[in-house]
Amino acid sequence: MSLLVVYVVIVLAVELMAVELGLFLDTLAPTFAVPMGLGLFFAVLVLGWPLAIYITERWLPEKRG
């Protein structure tokens, strides 16, 4: 369960940054903002899972009985 919580937190945090970057790029180069925003969106979803696994295994060890 902690793995999913860590994944959701990572995705929400980094997607917020990706949206802000996309909005900033929209003012500079509107044709470049959409492909960059979509690329970042999918990259966060794909790369967030291994990062969440790494964080969960390193810093959140499960309690063993």
N, C-alpha and C positions, 0 to 999 in steps of 0.2 A: 504494500500500500504506500509506503514511503517513497518508492521509486516513482510512482505515478504523480505524487504530490510534487516531488522535485522536478519532474519533467514539465508539469503544468506551470510551475513557477518560472522555470527557465524559458519556456516558450512565451509566456505572457511578457516577461521582462524584455526579451530580445525582440519580440514582434513589435512592442511599443517603440523601441529604438528604430526598427526598420521602417515603421510607419512615419515616424518623425523625419528620418532621412529621406524617405520618398516624397514627403510634402515639401521638404527643403529643395530637393532636386527638381520638383515640379515648377518651382519659381525660376530656376536657372535654365533647365533644358527639359521641357515637357515631354518630348519624344523619348528621352532617355529614362525618365522617371518610372514609367510603367514596367518596362522589362527589368529594370533594376529592382523595383519593388516586388515583382513576382519571383524573381530569382532569390532574393533575400527571404521571402516568405517560405518558399519550399526548402531552402537551405537550413533555415532554423528548425523546421519540422524534422528534417533528416538528421542533422547533426546534433540536435538537442537530445535525442535518445541515447546515443553513446556517452554524451557528456553527463546525462542524468545517471546512467549506470556507473560511470566512474565516480561521481560524487557520492552516490549511495553506498558503493562498496568501500570507499576510502574513509568517509567521515560519518556515515550513519550505519555502523555495524548492527546487525539484528541481535536481539536478545535471545540467547540460547539457554534452554532449561535443563 
